[in-house]
Amino acid sequence: MLRTRRSRMFAIAGGCALAILIRALARASPAGAADPAVCAGTEQASYSPGVTLTPREVNAHVDDAFTCVSSDPGAASGNASDSYTWHGSRLDLPVAVGG
C-alpha cells in the first residue's frame, strides 16, 4: 500500500516536472535561448504511532515538494501531500536510495 501511494505521488511530481520541462523546451528558440528546466525535490514521511518491527495499523502522512530553475518564467515549483492508514512494519518500508 505504501509503495503504491508513494509511487503515485512520485508519478504526480514527475509528471509535473516533465510538463514544466516540455513547456520550457517548447518555448526555446532554435538558437537555444531558453535553458531546460532543472528540478530537484524532497519527500518527508511521518508515521503515528511510530513504525516498529511488529506489523500494526499506522497513520502515515507524506509531503513532497520540488522546485525548478530555468530561464523560462513558466518553470516553477510544486508539491503533493497524502495521508492514509497503512498496516505494516519497518520491514515493509522501501529503502531510501541516494544521499
N, C-alpha and C positions, 0 to 999 in steps of 0.2 A: 504494500500500500504506500509506504513512504517513498519507495523508488519511483512508483508511478506518478505520484503527485510532484515529486522533485523533478522528474523527467519532464512533466508537463510544464512546470514553471521554467525550466531551462529552455524548453521549446518556445515558450512565450517570449522570454527575454532574448533568445537567439533570433527569433523571427522579427522582433522589433529592431534589433541591431542590424539584421540583414536588410530590412526595409530602409533603414536610415542609410546604410552603405549603398544600396542600389540607387536611392534618391540622390545621394552625393555624386555617384559615378555618372548618373544620367544627366546631371547638370554640368558636368565637367566639359569644358570646351575641348575640341580636338587637340589644341595646343597644351592641354593638361593644366588649365588654370586652377582648377579645384583639386585639392588633395583628397584621397579616400578617407573616410571616417575611420578613426582608431578608437575602439571601445574597450572598456575594462569594467569589471564589476565585482561585487561581493555577495555572499549569501550568509545569513545568520539564522540558526535554528535554535529554538528553546523548547524544553520539554518539562511538563509538570504533571505528576511528580517526576523526578529525575529518572532517567533510563538506567536500569540495573541489568544484571546478567539473567535475572528471572523474568520471563515474559509476563507482561501485565498491560492493562489499559493505560495509555499515556496521552495527554493532550499535547499536541505539537503545534508550534507556530513558526513559520518560515518567512523571512523577509529577504528579497533580492533587490539589488539596485545596480544600475550601470550608468556610466557617463561616456560620452563620445566627444572626441576632439576632431575638428575638421575645419577647413576654410569655408565649408558650406554652412550658412547660418541655420539651415534646417536640421543639422545634426544636433541632437540634444542629449537627453537622458531619459531613463525610465525606471520603473520599479514594479514589483509584484509582491503580493502578500497572500498567505494562505494559512488557515487554522483548521485542524481536524483532529479526530481521535484515532489513535493507532494502537494496535495490540502487538507488542513485540518486546524484544530485549536488545541490549547493547550489541549482541552478536548479529542482529538483523540490520544494523545501520550500515550504510555504504562507507567505504574507506575513502578519506579525503586524499586527493592526488594533487600534487603541486606544492608550491611553497612561496 
